[in-house]
Amino acid sequence: MSQTISSKRFTIKGIVQGVGFRPHVYRLAVELGLKGWVLNSSSGVFIEVEGLTPKVDEFIHTLLEQPPPLALIKSCQVEELPVRNYADFEILDSVEQEGHEVMISPDIAICDNCRREVLDPSDRRYRYPFINCTNCGPRFTIIKDVPYDRAKTTMAGFPMCPECAAEYGNPLDRRFHAQPNACPVCGPRVWLTDKHGRPVHSQVIDVLKSGAIVAVKGLGAFHLAADASNREAVRLLRKRKRRDAKPFAVMARDLEAARQYCWISKSEEQWLLSRQAPIVVMKSLNHPDIPGDLLHPGLNTLGVMLPYSPLHYLLFDDDLDLLVMTSANVSDEPIITDNHEALDSLADIADYFLLHNRDIFNPCDDSVLSCTDISTNIIRRARGFVPQGIRLPGNCRQESVLAVGGDLKNTFCLTKGNEAFLSQHWGDLGNYNNYLNFTVGIERFKNMLKVTPAVIAHDMHPDYQSTRWAMQHNHLPRLAVQHHHAHLASAMADNGLSGKTIGLICDGTGWGTDGAVWGAEVLIGDYREFKRMAHLAYMPFPGGDLTAKKPYRMAFIYLYQILGERAWEYARKWLPDLSQPEADIIINRLCRGEQLMTSSCGRLFDAVSAILGVCPINRYEGQAAMELEAIANPDECGVYPFQVKQQPDGLIMEVNSIWQSIVHELEAGVAPTTIAARFHNSLAALFTETVRLVAEQSGIDQVVLSGGVFNNQILLKLLVESLTRNDMKVYVHRQVPAGDGGIALGQAAIASEVTD
């Protein structure tokens, strides 16, 4: 009995270009004896196969179940075709088509095979800084347009030599259609210069070991590198970069080297070795050979990454296993991607420059995350993750939405169908050059996704640069989204939730609907609406941003609220940075009642940090809270008294009793480490009780935690455990930052919701 012949066309959409998808299809089809073809297009990957019906069925089943390691199949459309009697199976040239469904892959860390080659003296690519294959290397940072072909990348100017071309054209080679494929004969090159751009013939490893600071052009931007064990080099880097206190990230030669400097859990190890290769913030071992007070002052954690490009292997040897590897910019300025700009801007910081001639088209900073038993906490989402899409839950409007995020830690978000595409991290839009990069980035994402936004979502704050940008585009409908509603929606979308949800939102600043500065709210809402059910008791906030930068001012305000005129007596002992004239100005403004009010949890952390003498002045955002977390005694279980009061407009979380307890214990000489821990415990208990009451009133049992305060791993862990004990279903961020780097996703989800 003869077997039937089938002919089918498959349309595959997702991350299916630049990930070895076509050679994978080719090998599978040949192995199964099938004929036909596969091609890339701007609408996806198209495959036609024909052969024995069981083999065709096996082909598609295997392809969907076992795609290439870097591929992400979003959909597969199947169409029956008449038998065409193909002679063999071919890989056809890419084509442009109407519509655009291709997703661009993020940059991928060097794979094991390429790592072996770069370290193998017998390999023709030994120590070549631009080794890659279909399983690793640059994608997003070099692509200019889709489909992902060499001519549309910054590799277009490097014609392949015969050997590379043979690899590129061989479907059985792992470099088949690896668009950045190159070697020392035909590819980009790297060279070392002094600060004046003059060639230097030393090895970069030698100048690093001599104590020099080197600006290194990497995958998505320049880094500043220095020997992390050389105290003077680290001190000079901190001084020249004008980075007084913010921690430096480091790059370890390999995992075993990293183990010398940090406690590394299984999940942290997996992230360090992952294809995203982020900076992982881990507990420091305080190794005596590195200056921890300069690398991570005031903190008990160290941000570590491993080499993720072949170029990084040029920076290490057996005697040098740890480098400071920090973004190459002056504090708060944008990251740098261009050789000439680097030489101009970094001449006062770097002693040497390691340059190359492969252009970076899309700047992309390193991603940063931390791990706990509860979750993976993404702090900055950039290289390795962007521009991978995030599926939006529920019914989404078909028109594209552009959500422009906030002003600090800015990212924007574009939607296409039921997916949201979050941009890389831009930083503070108050910096004009960051703002320019933000505007250029929007245009590039629109081109990459081939979408034209039909609506712009933005924060309610009228003075945000992102809001002002949205207001200038008055040819489109605009939707103002309350900051904490965006946080709620972001956490819901991050977890694929729908329906009414309780949101505990804690951060530093959010423009409230009542004109106050919100920052510790319990909301009930969904993607269409929200209601504030509870908030931290309002405190005066004279000076606004000035008070946010000077936690000792907020500490004095809390003291004045509970002690009145006696506050200055205590301030003289515990707040040495507060002068009598400044205290008098604050008191005068408090008495007049002419200032903003705030429910900010971030400012509460600032105040406690300052009163304990931990951090009276924020030299970078979140410093006081981070250093307070660092000193908290993990074995302390004490809890201070607190009150949750029912008011006509909702529940009020009072912390005066907590403050009175802190003052009493400071007078009694209780250690700041103990007080810091009890403060964390008390805040977790206060929030748990408030959420429990809201759940009881509403009958809702799912709660999301969002806002930058939840980068605090002590508070996050305590809350998840206590809320779970109270029969709540607790959700935390998994794919985007809990802080303002994730609110664009929430804005987009809100604006994408189909309204009646």
Solvent accessible surface area in square Angstrom, and as a share of the most:
residue,aa,sasa,rsa
1,M,242,1.08
2,S,100,0.65
3,Q,112,0.50
4,T,96,0.56
5,I,88,0.45
6,S,17,0.11
7,S,2,0.02
8,K,32,0.14
9,R,74,0.27
10,F,1,0.00
11,T,16,0.10
12,I,0,0.00
13,K,56,0.24
14,G,1,0.01
15,I,4,0.02
16,V,1,0.01
17,Q,5,0.02
18,G,14,0.14
19,V,0,0.00
20,G,9,0.08
21,F,3,0.01
22,R,12,0.04
23,P,5,0.03
24,H,44,0.20
25,V,0,0.00
26,Y,44,0.17
27,R,89,0.32
28,L,18,0.09
29,A,0,0.00
30,V,80,0.46
31,E,136,0.61
32,L,20,0.10
33,G,50,0.48
34,L,4,0.02
35,K,80,0.34
36,G,1,0.01
37,W,33,0.12
38,V,0,0.00
39,L,19,0.09
40,N,2,0.01
41,S,0,0.00
42,S,5,0.03
43,S,10,0.07
44,G,0,0.00
45,V,0,0.00
46,F,28,0.12
47,I,0,0.00
48,E,3,0.01
49,V,0,0.00
50,E,8,0.04
51,G,12,0.11
52,L,66,0.33
53,T,37,0.21
54,P,75,0.47
55,K,76,0.32
56,V,0,0.00
57,D,64,0.33
58,E,79,0.35
59,F,0,0.00
60,I,28,0.14
61,H,116,0.52
62,T,29,0.17
63,L,0,0.00
64,L,72,0.36
65,E,112,0.50
66,Q,119,0.53
67,P,44,0.28
68,P,7,0.04
69,P,101,0.64
70,L,13,0.06
71,A,12,0.09
72,L,61,0.30
73,I,39,0.20
74,K,59,0.25
75,S,54,0.35
76,C,39,0.23
77,Q,120,0.53
78,V,78,0.45
79,E,83,0.37
80,E,123,0.55
81,L,25,0.12
82,P,97,0.61
83,V,68,0.39
84,R,112,0.41
85,N,127,0.65
86,Y,61,0.23
87,A,93,0.72
88,D,74,0.38
89,F,13,0.06
90,E,91,0.41
91,I,35,0.18
92,L,61,0.30
93,D,120,0.62
94,S,30,0.19
95,V,56,0.32
96,E,112,0.50
97,Q,84,0.37
98,E,168,0.75
99,G,52,0.50
100,H,8,0.04
101,E,72,0.32
102,V,5,0.03
103,M,9,0.04
104,I,14,0.07
105,S,3,0.02
106,P,5,0.03
107,D,4,0.02
108,I,7,0.04
109,A,13,0.10
110,I,7,0.04
111,C,25,0.15
112,D,87,0.45
113,N,58,0.30
114,C,0,0.00
115,R,72,0.26
116,R,148,0.54
117,E,28,0.13
118,V,1,0.00
119,L,91,0.45
120,D,53,0.28
121,P,106,0.67
122,S,100,0.65
123,D,38,0.20
124,R,86,0.31
125,R,5,0.02
126,Y,91,0.35
127,R,89,0.32
128,Y,11,0.04
129,P,11,0.07
130,F,5,0.02
131,I,3,0.02
132,N,2,0.01
133,C,1,0.00
134,T,9,0.05
135,N,44,0.23
136,C,1,0.00
137,G,8,0.08
138,P,5,0.03
139,R,5,0.02
140,F,3,0.01
141,T,0,0.00
142,I,2,0.01
143,I,3,0.02
144,K,98,0.41
145,D,42,0.22
146,V,2,0.01
147,P,4,0.03
148,Y,8,0.03
149,D,33,0.17
150,R,26,0.09
151,A,84,0.65
152,K,57,0.24
153,T,2,0.01
154,T,17,0.10
155,M,1,0.00
156,A,58,0.45
157,G,64,0.61
158,F,31,0.13
159,P,108,0.68
160,M,48,0.21
161,C,15,0.09
162,P,116,0.73
163,E,102,0.46
164,C,0,0.00
165,A,45,0.35
166,A,65,0.50
167,E,29,0.13
168,Y,40,0.15
169,G,47,0.45
170,N,64,0.33
171,P,29,0.18
172,L,123,0.61
173,D,38,0.20
174,R,61,0.22
175,R,8,0.03
176,F,6,0.03
177,H,40,0.18
178,A,4,0.03
179,Q,2,0.01
180,P,2,0.01
181,N,0,0.00
182,A,1,0.01
183,C,0,0.00
184,P,75,0.47
185,V,119,0.68
186,C,21,0.12
187,G,15,0.14
188,P,1,0.01
189,R,142,0.52
190,V,39,0.23
191,W,68,0.24
192,L,12,0.06
193,T,2,0.01
194,D,24,0.12
195,K,68,0.29
196,H,127,0.57
197,G,28,0.27
198,R,143,0.52
199,P,100,0.63
200,V,35,0.20
201,H,173,0.77
202,S,55,0.35
203,Q,111,0.49
204,V,12,0.07
205,I,24,0.12
206,D,74,0.38
207,V,11,0.06
208,L,0,0.00
209,K,81,0.34
210,S,86,0.56
211,G,17,0.16
212,A,10,0.08
213,I,1,0.00
214,V,0,0.00
215,A,0,0.00
216,V,1,0.00
217,K,4,0.02
218,G,5,0.05
219,L,10,0.05
220,G,3,0.03
221,A,7,0.05
222,F,1,0.00
223,H,10,0.04
224,L,0,0.00
225,A,0,0.00
226,A,0,0.00
227,D,15,0.08
228,A,0,0.00
229,S,56,0.36
230,N,44,0.23
231,R,126,0.46
232,E,88,0.40
233,A,2,0.01
234,V,0,0.00
235,R,98,0.36
236,L,46,0.23
237,L,0,0.00
238,R,17,0.06
239,K,138,0.59
240,R,67,0.24
241,K,4,0.02
242,R,167,0.61
243,R,35,0.13
244,D,98,0.51
245,A,3,0.02
246,K,95,0.40
247,P,34,0.21
248,F,2,0.01
249,A,16,0.12
250,V,0,0.00
251,M,0,0.00
252,A,0,0.00
253,R,62,0.23
254,D,58,0.30
255,L,24,0.12
256,E,110,0.49
257,A,1,0.01
258,A,0,0.00
259,R,90,0.33
260,Q,81,0.36
261,Y,12,0.04
262,C,3,0.02
263,W,172,0.60
264,I,28,0.14
265,S,53,0.34
266,K,137,0.58
267,S,45,0.29
268,E,17,0.07
269,E,33,0.15
270,Q,107,0.48
271,W,54,0.19
272,L,4,0.02
273,L,103,0.51
274,S,25,0.16
275,R,89,0.32
276,Q,30,0.13
277,A,3,0.03
278,P,0,0.00
279,I,10,0.05
280,V,0,0.00
281,V,39,0.22
282,M,3,0.01
283,K,107,0.45
284,S,12,0.07
285,L,64,0.32
286,N,105,0.54
287,H,40,0.18
288,P,124,0.78
289,D,91,0.47
290,I,13,0.07
291,P,10,0.06
292,G,21,0.20
293,D,81,0.42
294,L,28,0.14
295,L,0,0.00
296,H,7,0.03
297,P,27,0.17
298,G,47,0.46
299,L,20,0.10
300,N,51,0.26
301,T,35,0.20
302,L,1,0.00
303,G,11,0.11
304,V,0,0.00
305,M,0,0.00
306,L,13,0.07
307,P,9,0.06
308,Y,4,0.02
309,S,10,0.06
310,P,11,0.07
311,L,6,0.03
312,H,1,0.00
313,Y,28,0.11
314,L,17,0.08
315,L,0,0.00
316,F,17,0.07
317,D,46,0.24
318,D,135,0.70
319,D,117,0.61
320,L,6,0.03
321,D,27,0.14
322,L,4,0.02
323,L,0,0.00
324,V,0,0.00
325,M,2,0.01
326,T,5,0.03
327,S,21,0.13
328,A,0,0.00
329,N,16,0.08
330,V,32,0.18
331,S,42,0.27
332,D,107,0.56
333,E,67,0.30
334,P,21,0.13
335,I,30,0.15
336,I,8,0.04
337,T,27,0.16
338,D,65,0.34
339,N,26,0.13
340,H,135,0.60
341,E,82,0.37
342,A,0,0.00
343,L,35,0.18
344,D,119,0.61
345,S,54,0.35
346,L,1,0.00
347,A,28,0.22
348,D,124,0.64
349,I,4,0.02
350,A,0,0.00
351,D,35,0.18
352,Y,56,0.21
353,F,0,0.00
354,L,8,0.04
355,L,5,0.02
356,H,3,0.01
357,N,56,0.29
358,R,15,0.06
359,D,88,0.45
360,I,19,0.10
361,F,52,0.21
362,N,9,0.05
363,P,25,0.16
364,C,6,0.03
365,D,13,0.07
366,D,5,0.03
367,S,1,0.00
368,V,19,0.11
369,L,0,0.00
370,S,9,0.06
371,C,18,0.11
372,T,36,0.21
373,D,133,0.69
374,I,51,0.26
375,S,19,0.13
376,T,31,0.18
377,N,7,0.04
378,I,5,0.03
379,I,50,0.25
380,R,54,0.20
381,R,12,0.04
382,A,0,0.00
383,R,6,0.02
384,G,4,0.04
385,F,23,0.10
386,V,1,0.00
387,P,4,0.02
388,Q,54,0.24
389,G,7,0.07
390,I,4,0.02
391,R,120,0.44
392,L,6,0.03
393,P,24,0.15
394,G,60,0.57
395,N,114,0.58
396,C,16,0.10
397,R,75,0.27
398,Q,142,0.63
399,E,90,0.40
400,S,8,0.05
401,V,0,0.00
402,L,3,0.01
403,A,0,0.00
404,V,0,0.00
405,G,0,0.00
406,G,0,0.00
407,D,17,0.09
408,L,77,0.39
409,K,68,0.29
410,N,0,0.00
411,T,4,0.02
412,F,0,0.00
413,C,0,0.00
414,L,0,0.00
415,T,2,0.01
416,K,45,0.19
417,G,26,0.25
418,N,62,0.32
419,E,17,0.08
420,A,1,0.00
421,F,8,0.03
422,L,1,0.00
423,S,0,0.00
424,Q,5,0.02
425,H,40,0.18
426,W,22,0.08
427,G,13,0.12
428,D,49,0.26
429,L,2,0.01
430,G,57,0.55
431,N,28,0.15
432,Y,146,0.56
433,N,68,0.35
434,N,6,0.03
435,Y,34,0.13
436,L,70,0.35
437,N,46,0.24
438,F,0,0.00
439,T,31,0.18
440,V,73,0.42
441,G,5,0.05
442,I,1,0.00
443,E,95,0.43
444,R,77,0.28
445,F,4,0.02
446,K,51,0.21
447,N,67,0.35
448,M,17,0.08
449,L,8,0.04
450,K,93,0.39
451,V,22,0.12
452,T,114,0.66
453,P,7,0.04
454,A,32,0.25
455,V,8,0.05
456,I,1,0.00
457,A,0,0.00
458,H,9,0.04
459,D,0,0.00
460,M,56,0.25
461,H,29,0.13
462,P,69,0.44
463,D,81,0.42
464,Y,28,0.11
465,Q,52,0.23
466,S,0,0.00
467,T,7,0.04
468,R,106,0.39
469,W,18,0.06
470,A,0,0.00
471,M,83,0.37
472,Q,125,0.55
473,H,51,0.23
474,N,109,0.56
475,H,136,0.61
476,L,38,0.19
477,P,87,0.55
478,R,88,0.32
479,L,68,0.34
480,A,54,0.42
481,V,5,0.03
482,Q,5,0.02
483,H,0,0.00
484,H,0,0.00
485,H,11,0.05
486,A,0,0.00
487,H,1,0.01
488,L,0,0.00
489,A,0,0.00
490,S,0,0.00
491,A,0,0.00
492,M,0,0.00
493,A,2,0.02
494,D,0,0.00
495,N,25,0.13
496,G,49,0.47
497,L,18,0.09
498,S,73,0.47
499,G,42,0.41
500,K,87,0.37
501,T,0,0.00
502,I,0,0.00
503,G,0,0.00
504,L,0,0.00
505,I,0,0.00
506,C,0,0.00
507,D,7,0.04
508,G,20,0.19
509,T,56,0.33
510,G,0,0.00
511,W,72,0.25
512,G,1,0.01
513,T,86,0.50
514,D,82,0.43
515,G,36,0.35
516,A,10,0.08
517,V,8,0.04
518,W,5,0.02
519,G,0,0.00
520,A,0,0.00
521,E,0,0.00
522,V,0,0.00
523,L,0,0.00
524,I,22,0.11
525,G,0,0.00
526,D,24,0.12
527,Y,11,0.04
528,R,119,0.43
529,E,100,0.45
530,F,54,0.23
531,K,133,0.56
532,R,41,0.15
533,M,31,0.14
534,A,1,0.01
535,H,10,0.04
536,L,1,0.01
537,A,16,0.12
538,Y,62,0.24
539,M,9,0.04
540,P,12,0.07
541,F,9,0.04
542,P,0,0.00
543,G,29,0.28
544,G,13,0.13
545,D,110,0.57
546,L,81,0.40
547,T,0,0.00
548,A,21,0.16
549,K,124,0.53
550,K,59,0.25
551,P,0,0.00
552,Y,9,0.03
553,R,13,0.05
554,M,1,0.00
555,A,0,0.00
556,F,0,0.00
557,I,0,0.00
558,Y,4,0.01
559,L,0,0.00
560,Y,32,0.12
561,Q,85,0.38
562,I,30,0.15
563,L,36,0.18
564,G,28,0.27
565,E,131,0.59
566,R,127,0.46
567,A,0,0.00
568,W,47,0.17
569,E,82,0.37
570,Y,11,0.04
571,A,0,0.00
572,R,155,0.57
573,K,120,0.51
574,W,38,0.13
575,L,2,0.01
576,P,113,0.71
577,D,60,0.31
578,L,7,0.03
579,S,54,0.35
580,Q,78,0.35
581,P,87,0.54
582,E,30,0.13
583,A,0,0.00
584,D,69,0.36
585,I,102,0.52
586,I,0,0.00
587,I,29,0.15
588,N,78,0.40
589,R,75,0.27
590,L,22,0.11
591,C,92,0.55
592,R,118,0.43
593,G,51,0.49
594,E,105,0.47
595,Q,35,0.15
596,L,75,0.37
597,M,70,0.31
598,T,2,0.01
599,S,1,0.00
600,S,3,0.02
601,C,0,0.00
602,G,10,0.09
603,R,27,0.10
604,L,1,0.00
605,F,2,0.01
606,D,2,0.01
607,A,0,0.00
608,V,0,0.00
609,S,0,0.00
610,A,1,0.01
611,I,2,0.01
612,L,14,0.07
613,G,57,0.55
614,V,34,0.19
615,C,3,0.02
616,P,41,0.26
617,I,68,0.34
618,N,19,0.10
619,R,144,0.53
620,Y,26,0.10
621,E,103,0.46
622,G,27,0.26
623,Q,2,0.01
624,A,0,0.00
625,A,25,0.19
626,M,75,0.33
627,E,15,0.07
628,L,0,0.00
629,E,36,0.16
630,A,20,0.15
631,I,50,0.26
632,A,10,0.08
633,N,50,0.26
634,P,126,0.79
635,D,121,0.63
636,E,36,0.16
637,C,111,0.67
638,G,23,0.22
639,V,80,0.46
640,Y,11,0.04
641,P,79,0.50
642,F,52,0.22
643,Q,67,0.30
644,V,36,0.21
645,K,92,0.39
646,Q,117,0.52
647,Q,75,0.34
648,P,144,0.91
649,D,103,0.53
650,G,14,0.13
651,L,6,0.03
652,I,20,0.10
653,M,0,0.00
654,E,33,0.15
655,V,5,0.03
656,N,55,0.28
657,S,18,0.12
658,I,0,0.00
659,W,0,0.00
660,Q,99,0.44
661,S,21,0.13
662,I,0,0.00
663,V,8,0.05
664,H,122,0.55
665,E,24,0.11
666,L,28,0.14
667,E,96,0.43
668,A,72,0.56
669,G,63,0.61
670,V,42,0.24
671,A,47,0.37
672,P,56,0.35
673,T,58,0.34
674,T,22,0.13
675,I,0,0.00
676,A,0,0.00
677,A,4,0.03
678,R,57,0.21
679,F,0,0.00
680,H,0,0.00
681,N,20,0.11
682,S,0,0.00
683,L,0,0.00
684,A,6,0.04
685,A,32,0.24
686,L,0,0.00
687,F,0,0.00
688,T,12,0.07
689,E,52,0.23
690,T,0,0.00
691,V,0,0.00
692,R,76,0.28
693,L,38,0.19
694,V,0,0.00
695,A,13,0.10
696,E,121,0.54
697,Q,101,0.45
698,S,42,0.27
699,G,68,0.65
700,I,29,0.15
701,D,63,0.32
702,Q,31,0.14
703,V,0,0.00
704,V,0,0.00
705,L,2,0.01
706,S,0,0.00
707,G,0,0.00
708,G,27,0.26
709,V,18,0.11
710,F,3,0.01
711,N,48,0.25
712,N,11,0.06
713,Q,33,0.15
714,I,51,0.26
715,L,0,0.00
716,L,6,0.03
717,K,77,0.33
718,L,53,0.26
719,L,0,0.00
720,V,20,0.12
721,E,64,0.29
722,S,14,0.09
723,L,0,0.00
724,T,77,0.45
725,R,175,0.64
726,N,54,0.28
727,D,121,0.63
728,M,14,0.06
729,K,116,0.49
730,V,31,0.18
731,Y,62,0.24
732,V,17,0.10
733,H,7,0.03
734,R,125,0.46
735,Q,61,0.27
736,V,0,0.00
737,P,7,0.04
738,A,5,0.04
739,G,6,0.06
740,D,24,0.12
741,G,5,0.05
742,G,0,0.00
743,I,0,0.00
744,A,0,0.00
745,L,0,0.00
746,G,0,0.00
747,Q,0,0.00
748,A,0,0.00
749,A,6,0.04
750,I,18,0.09
751,A,3,0.02
752,S,3,0.02
753,E,30,0.13
754,V,64,0.37
755,T,97,0.57
756,D,170,0.88
